[in-house]
Amino acid sequence: MARLLRILPAVAATAASLCSSACSDAVAFGPPRTLPARDRKIDWEVSDKTRLMLRDLGPAEGQEPGQATGFTAELPEGWETQPPRQFRDASWRVRGTEAECALLAAVGGGLRGNVDRWCDQFGAARLSDAALASAPAGELLGKPARVIELQGSFQGKSDWALLALITEGDPLATLKFTGPKAVVAAQRDAFLRLGKSLRAGGGPAPAGQPAAAPAPAATGGFTATLPAGWTQRAAEPERFRDAVFAVGDGGDCAYTAAVGGGLRTNVDRWCGQFGLPPLGDAQLTNAPQHALAGQSARLIELQGSFRGKPEQAMLALITDGTPAATLKLTGPAALVGAQKSNFLQVAATLRAGAAPAAPANPAPAAPHPAPSPNGAANAGPFTATIPAGWQPKAGSSRPLHHTFGTQGEVYANSIGGALREQLAIWRGELQLAPLTDAEFAALPVQSLLGGDGVLLDLRGDFRGTDGRTLPGARVLVAARAVDGAVVFAKLFGPAAEVTEAEAAFRSFCASLRRHP
């Protein structure tokens, strides 16, 4: 059996090499350098969508005008309730302005983590402990809250302001009001009244009475044969954790059925999270193979500092292709090392359904269901109207993955990160440079997920992140940033076939919705 991937020997060899080159010379280091937020390495696993435990709530029956979905409030004059929106528990807008207000009833990351993130988003200096402790008092969902006020540039908009209420605890609740400084300042008192009046459920709670906590999500649709010391928890689909397990004292294991970025991108990201250099091509290629939910996956082992904690480790299984399936166990190095055989057992027995299955040899994933006679289809997190002539892609785990023509393919998905950075990755698949500011601003609009996205139209020799090549290709990508994630539909194939399918693709994008 091939040797398991080890990172520490490589680090030790590098240190020995450096020492041998200057064993007797004193080494002088310059002063420490602090990078601005925009230059720091981004940890995609703690983006808004994957880090903040955001939940989906549908509209309540019989909702009254001015009443937020699942919540009641005294709506200020001139404010209007917005339609239900992904990852927000409630949303409002000041009529005739760009100022928006959003409620997140259960957010991870703690008080300091969330406020620091807001400061970074506005290019503002982080608040000191004293400033945070002395922030004005407010009320949100019947609980004491701190009032946070920031000004700066936000998402490319200058002279912007943030007014927020944030409770303590983990998870906590936030009410954020962002918009032009003048509007936010004029609406400050109205915002604070809104926060004080907010209650969960069908009516206001008595003053000072804490609102009921949101109900936990149901256990996900994946099960496995669990060893002693492993406990299955509720799935967290809003964080792309389709199955979650607690392991011993401090171990966390999560299965994600479909993650974008491909093998290389995800493994490099994990290495960065542990403060390690990317793996060499040979290390990645020769990583041992094991079963994961009926597929073959590569085993990656990392050790180092993780999320500010020293002596941590990760065991990760990842399938080839995009999207990939992953199973990751993180925790203290001693615990993770002792759980390796149990981890592989869980991976081999992991299956979708109501009961665990016996271990099986890796096998291709089952295809998505075919479209219904009226042309509508749903798969995974999305539903859409499938154009005539498109056929389900057999064996694919991508949502709404279909084929057309001789080599054309189309699918929908979502991935963590920023829209512009993801557009640059897609352009890189055709060896094209990232968009300039002018090119980005000039992108055409495409309806997607019930709102306005952008349409990327590329031509050239295509090389996907999974290694697939297609000379003379054309690629169409409709994409939209939605609260820390990028939702997209991608169509590619020979240029002539894509041109014929362009109108059908635009209709497909316009019909795309979250699966209820």
N, C-alpha and C positions, 0 to 999 in steps of 0.2 A: 504493500500500500504506500502511495506517495506520502512524503512527509507533510505534516500539517504546516500551514504558513506561520512563520515566526518573525516577529518584527524586532524584538530586543537584540538578538545577535547581530543584526545588521547595524543597529544603532551603536552597539559596543565596538564593532569593527571600525566604524567611521570615527568614533572617539579615539580609538587606539592609533589610527592613521594620523589624525591631527596631532596627537601627542608626540608621535615619533618624529614628526617634521619640525617640532620646536620644543624638544624635551627640556632644554635648559634655559631657554629664553623667556623673559617675563612677557606676559601678554597684556597689552593695554586696551581697555575698552572705553569707548566714548560714552558721553552722557546718555541716559535713557531717552527714547523718543516716543512720544505719545501720538498715535495715529488718530486722525479725525474719524468720526463714525463711518463716513462713506468709504474710507480706505480699509476698514477692518474686515477680516475674513467673515463672510456671512455663514451662519449656521442655519442651513435651510430647515433643519428639524425643529427649530424654534421660531419659525415664521408665524404670522398671525393665525393661519388656519391650523397648523400642526401643533402650535404651542398653547393656544389660548382656550382649548377645550370648548370651541364654539359649537352651538347646537342649532338644529333646524326646527323651527316651529311653524306650523301652517296657520292659516287664518281661522279664527274662532267663529263658530256659527252665530249668526245674529249679532255680529259686531256692530256697535253703534258708531256713528260718525265721531271722529276724534278719539276713538278708543284704539289703543295699540293691541296687536295680536297677543292674546293671553295675559294682558295687563290693562289696568285702568289708570287713568290720570286726568287731571284737570288741564286741558289743552289751552295754552296761552292764546290770546287773540292774535290772529295773523299766522298762526302755525297750522300746518296741515299734516295729517297722518299719511305716510308713504305706504305703498303696497308691500306685502310680505317680501322680505329680501333675504337671500342666502346668508347665513352666519350671523344675522342680527335678530335679537329677540323682539325688538321694536324699533321703529325709525320714523323720524319726523323731518320736516323742512319748513323754514321760514318762507312763506309764500313770496314769490317774486325775487328770491335771492339764491345764492349758492350755499348758504349756511344750512348745514345738516346736523341732526342730533340722532345718536344711536345708543340703544341700551344693550349691553351684554350682561346677562344675569349671572353667568358662572364663568369666570376667567381664571386661568392658572397664571403662575409666574410671580405672585406676591405683589405687595405694594411697591417696593423698591424697583423690582424688575419692570413693572408696567410703566411707572413714571419715568424711569431712565429711558425706556424705549420711546416714549412720547417726546422727551427732550431731544433725542437723537433725530427723530423724524422732523422736528422743527429746526434743527441746527442750533439748538439752544444749549447753554451750559447745564449740566446735570445739577439738580438741587442737592444741597448739602443735607446732612442728617438733621441739622438744626432747622433749616428752611422747611424740610418735609414735615418735621414734627410740629412746627408752628403754623402750618397751612390752615386757613380758615375752616371752621367746622360747617358741615352741611348735613343733609339727610337724604338717603336713597333707599327706596324699598323698605322704609320703616327702620333703617339701621343708621347709626352714625357714619358719616363719610367725611373725607377731606376734600377741599376745593382746590383744584390745581389750575393755574392760569399760565399759559405760554404764548409767546409771539415769535414769528419768524417766517421762514419759507416752508411750505408743505406741498409735497408732490408737484414741485415745479411752480407753485403759485406763491408769489411774494405778498408781504403785508397780510399774512394770515394769522389767525389766532385759534387757540384751543382753550376751552373752558370745560373742565371735567369734574365729576364727582366720583370718588372711588372709596369703597368700603375696605375694611381690613379682613385678613383671613386668607385661606387658600382652599377652594376657589373664592374669589371675591366678585363684586359686581361693579360695573362702571357705566356711567352715563357721560358720553362725550359730545360736545358741541363744537364744531369746526366751521370756519367761514371767514370772510373778510373781517378785519379787525373792527371796523366801525359797526358792522352788524352784530358781531358777538358782544361788543361792549354795550350796545343799546339793548340787547336782549338778556343781559346778565341776570337781572332779577326774575325775569320770566323763566329762565332756565332753572334757577334754584327752586322756584315754586313748583315747576314740573317735577323735578327730582323728589321733592318732599311729598308730592301727591301720588307718586307712582306706587302701585300695589300689584302683586300677582293675583290672578284669579278674577272672579266676576265682580268684585266690589272692593272699596277701600277697607283696609284694616284699621283698627283703632289706632289712635296716635301713639307712636313709640312702639307699637307691636311689630316684631320682626315678621317679614313676609315669609311664607312657606318656601322652603328650598325646592329647586327643581327636582323632579323625580329622576333617579338614575336611569341610564339607557339600559335596554334589555341586553342580555347576553347575546353575542354575535352568532352568526350562522356557521361557525366552525367549531369542531370539537376534536379532541385527541385523547389518546390513552395517557393519563397523567401519572408520573412517578410520585412517590412520597415527597411531601414538601412543596408540591406544585398545586396552585389553586387557580381555577379559571375565574376571571373577573368579567364585568360587563364590557362588551365591545365599545370602542370609541371611533365609530366611522367618520365623525367629523374631524378626527385627527389622523385619519387613514390607518387606524389600528383595528383591523377586522377581527382579531382575536387577541386577548390580553391575558397574561398569566403572571401571578405573583410567585416568586421563587425564593424559598428560604427566607433569610433575614437580609433584605435589601436588594434582592434580584428582581429585575423587571424584564419580561419577555413579551414581544408583540409580533404578530403576523400581519403583513400588509399584502393583500392579494394583487395589487397593481400599483406600482410606483414608477414614475417617469424617470428619464435621465440615462437609462442603460447601465450596464455593468461597471464600466470604467468610471463614469461620473459619480455613481453612488459610493463605490469603494474609496475613491479619492476624497469624497466628502467625509466619510467615516474616519479616514486617516487624519484629516485636518482637525476633526473634533477631538482626537486623542493626541494632538500635537506631534503627529508623525508624518514623515515624507510619504508621497504617493508610492504605491507598490510598483515594482518593475513589471514590464510586460510578461517576462518569464514567470515571475511569482504568481501573477494573476492567472496566466494560462495553465500553470501546473497545480493550481489549488485543488485539493481533493474534492471529489464529487460525492454527494449524498442525496438521499431522497428528501423532497420537501413537497408535501401536499400532492403527491402523485407526479411530481416533476423532478428533473435532475437539477441540482443546485451546487454552487461552489461554496466551500467553507472558508471563511475568513476569520482570523484570530488577531485581535489587537490588544495591547496593554499600554497604559499611560495615564495621564490626567484627563478626566472627562467631566465637563461642566463644573470645573473648579474643584473637583475632588481627586486627590492623588490615589495611586495604586488601584485603578479601576481597570476593567477588562470588558471586551465584547467578543461574543461568538455570533457570527452572522452567516446565514445561508442566503444566497441570492441566485436566482435563475438567470439565464441569458435572455437577451431580447429586450425590447421596450414596448410596453411596460414590463417590469420584472416583478417577481414575487420575492418577498424577503421575510425572514424570521430572525429577529435579533434578541439576544440575551445580554443585558448589561448589568453591572454591579461590581462589588468588591472583587479584586482579582482572585483571591482564594476561593470565594464562593463560585465564581464563574468557571474556574478550572475544575472544581470538584463536580460541577453539574454537566460536564461536557457529554457524557454518555446519555444522561437523561434528556439533554437538549436534542441530541440526534434522534432519540426515541420519539419525542414529541413531534419533531419535524416529519418523521416517516409515517406517523399515524394521523397526522393532521388532515382532516377532510371537511368539506362543506356538508351540512346536514345536521340532523338532530341527534345523531349518535356516533361515537367514535368508530372508526374502521380499523381492521387489522392492518399491520404493515404490508405494503405492496411495493412492487418495483415501479420506478418512475415511468409515467405514461403521459401521453399528450393530454392537454387540457380539453375539456368538452367544448364543443362549439356553442356559440350564442344561438338562441332560438331564432328561427326564420321569421320574416315579417308576417304580420297577419294579412288577410285578404285585402283590407282597406289601405294597406301601405304603411300602417303605423307599427313601430317596433320599439321595444324597450330592452335595455341590457345594462346591468350594473346600476350606476348612479344616474343614468340619463334615459330619456325617451325622445324619439324623433320620428318624423315621417320619412320613410325610406323611398327614394325615387325608383321608378320602374327600371329593371335591368341590373340593379345592384344585388349582389349575392352575398350572404353571410360568409365570412372568412372562417373556414374550418380550422379548429384547433387553436384559435386565437383567444387570449384572455383580455384583449383590449375592448373597451366598451364600444358597442355599435360598429364593430370592425367589419367592413364589407369590401368586396372587389368589384371592378368593372373593367370592360374592355379586355385587353390581353395581359396587361401588367399593372393596371391601376388599382390603388387601394385608398380607403378613406376610413377614418375612425374619429371618435371624440374622446377627450380625457381631460384631466386637470392635473396641475403640477405646482408645487410650492415655488415661491420666488416672485421676482418682479417682471412685469410684462416686457419691458425693453430688453432686459437681459435674456429672456427666453427667445425673443425675436432674433437676437444676435446668434443664438445657438442654431436656430433653424437656417439662418443665412449661412452659417458656417458649414452646414451640410452640403452647400453648393459652392463652397470656397469663396463666399462673398463677405466683404467687410461689414461690420455693424453699421446700422443706419446713422446718418448724421442727424442733428437736431431738426434741420429743415425737412429731411426725408421722413423722419418719424412724424412730424406735424402734418405732413401731406398724405399720410396713409388714408386710403378710402375707408368709409364706415361700412360695417357689416353687422346686421342684426344677429345677435347670439344670446341665448339664454334669457330672452325677454328684454334685452337692453342693447345698447350700442357697443360693438367691439370694433376692431380694426381688421383689415384684410391685407395679408402679405402675399404678393404674387412674385414668384421666383422662377428663373429659367437657368438651366445649365446641367452639368454632370452631377448627379445626386449621389451622395454617400451618407447613409444614415448612421445614427449612433450605434446601431446594431451591426454595422459593417456591410450592409447591403448597398450595392452600387447600381446605378441606372443612368447611362449616358443619355444626353438629349432629353432631360426630364423637365417637367414643369410642376411646381409645387404651389398649392393654394392653402393658406392657413388663416382661418378666422379665429381671433383670440380676444379675450376680454379679462381684465384684472378684476377679481372679485375677492376683496378682503384678505389680501395676503397670498392668494393663489391665482394661477392663470388657468382659466377654462378655455379649451380650444377644440376646434375641429380641423383636421388636416387631411388633405387630398393630394396624392402625388401619382405620377405615372408618365408614360411617354407624352411629350408636349401636345401632339395632335389629339390624343384621347382625353387629356385633361381639358383642352379647349372645348371639346364636345360636351363634357360633363360639367362645365363651369356653372351654367344656369341651374342645373339640378343641385349642385353643391350649395349654391347660395340659398336655395329653398330649404335644403336640409338644415343648414345653419339657422335659418330663421325659425324653424320648427323645433329646434333643440330646447329641451327643458330638463330640469332636475326631475328625477323619478320620484313620484309622491311617496 
